[in-house]
Amino acid sequence: MKKTLKVLAALTLLGASSWVMAAELADDMDTLAANYKIVLKTDSTDTFKQSLQNMRAAAMDAQKGTPPKLESKAPDSPEMKEFRQGLATLIGQIDQSMALANQGKLEDARKVAEGFKQTRDANHKKFR
């Protein structure tokens, strides 16, 4: 009886921890989406750069997560590597946009940011 109880407790904790991880990934995705809207609409360079920083931090954190569609895959599986590479691509685009914003080229930075949508759509198709 004690063994059964221990096994049930362990399974419950394992299930709860995977649910929390998924929630954290969902939070990162919500942060990316909310800040992306700001990036596309703001005329303030400071607001633009702050939103990009928020997006970068969320993308970096999201790389540590696992999308629900890939929960059965090993962390070093090709699919997980592709998921992390998709986020690395986004981070590179964010960095490129930030560099232009730092040079005072807000409209050029916004054009680069418009490309985030294509990256998002391609990766959502695979991993969502």
C-alpha positions in Angstrom: 0.0 0.0 0.0 2.8 2.4 0.9 4.6 1.7 -2.4 1.4 2.4 -4.4 0.9 5.7 -2.5 4.5 6.7 -3.2 4.1 5.9 -6.9 0.9 7.8 -7.2 2.4 10.8 -5.4 5.4 10.7 -7.8 3.2 10.5 -10.8 1.1 13.4 -9.6 4.2 15.6 -9.0 5.6 14.6 -12.4 2.3 15.5 -14.1 2.0 18.8 -12.2 5.6 19.8 -13.1 5.0 19.2 -16.9 1.8 21.3 -16.7 3.7 24.1 -15.0 6.5 24.0 -17.7 3.8 24.2 -20.4 2.2 27.1 -18.6 5.6 28.9 -18.5 6.1 28.4 -22.2 2.6 29.7 -22.8 3.4 32.8 -20.7 6.6 33.4 -22.8 4.5 33.1 -25.9 2.0 35.6 -24.5 4.8 38.0 -23.7 6.2 37.7 -27.2 2.7 38.4 -28.7 1.9 41.4 -26.5 5.3 43.0 -27.0 5.2 42.3 -30.8 2.0 44.4 -31.0 3.7 47.3 -29.3 6.8 47.0 -31.6 4.6 47.3 -34.7 2.6 50.3 -33.4 4.8 52.5 -31.2 6.5 55.7 -32.5 8.7 55.9 -29.4 12.2 54.5 -29.8 12.4 53.8 -26.1 9.2 51.9 -26.0 10.2 50.0 -29.2 13.5 49.0 -27.6 12.0 48.0 -24.3 9.5 45.8 -26.1 12.2 44.2 -28.1 14.1 43.5 -24.9 11.0 41.9 -23.4 10.6 39.8 -26.5 14.3 38.7 -26.4 14.0 37.7 -22.7 10.8 35.7 -23.4 12.3 33.9 -26.4 15.4 33.0 -24.4 13.3 31.6 -21.6 11.1 29.8 -24.1 14.1 27.9 -25.5 14.2 26.1 -22.1 10.6 24.9 -22.5 9.0 22.1 -24.4 5.9 22.7 -26.5 3.0 20.3 -25.7 3.2 18.8 -29.2 6.8 17.7 -28.4 6.4 16.5 -24.8 7.1 12.9 -25.9 10.4 13.9 -27.5 13.8 13.7 -25.9 15.5 17.1 -25.2 18.1 16.3 -27.8 15.7 15.0 -30.4 15.8 16.6 -33.9 12.4 18.1 -33.3 13.4 19.8 -30.1 16.6 21.1 -31.7 14.4 22.5 -34.5 12.1 24.1 -32.0 15.1 25.8 -30.2 16.5 26.8 -33.6 13.3 28.6 -34.5 13.6 30.6 -31.3 17.2 31.3 -32.1 16.2 32.7 -35.5 13.7 35.0 -33.8 16.3 36.1 -31.3 18.6 36.9 -34.2 15.9 39.0 -35.8 15.2 40.8 -32.6 18.9 41.6 -32.2 19.0 42.9 -35.8 16.0 45.1 -35.2 17.5 46.3 -31.9 20.7 47.3 -33.6 18.8 49.4 -36.1 16.8 51.0 -33.4 20.0 51.8 -31.5 21.2 53.6 -34.6 18.0 55.7 -34.6 16.6 53.9 -37.7 13.2 53.1 -36.2 11.4 52.5 -39.5 14.1 50.1 -40.7 14.0 48.4 -37.3 10.2 48.1 -37.7 10.6 46.5 -41.2 12.9 43.9 -39.7 10.3 43.3 -36.9 7.6 42.8 -39.5 9.6 39.6 -40.5 9.0 38.2 -37.0 5.5 37.2 -38.2 6.9 34.9 -40.9 9.2 33.2 -38.3 6.3 32.9 -35.9 3.9 31.5 -38.5 6.4 28.9 -39.8 7.2 27.7 -36.3 3.6 27.6 -35.1 2.8 25.4 -38.0 5.4 22.9 -36.9 5.1 23.0 -33.1 1.7 24.3 -32.0 
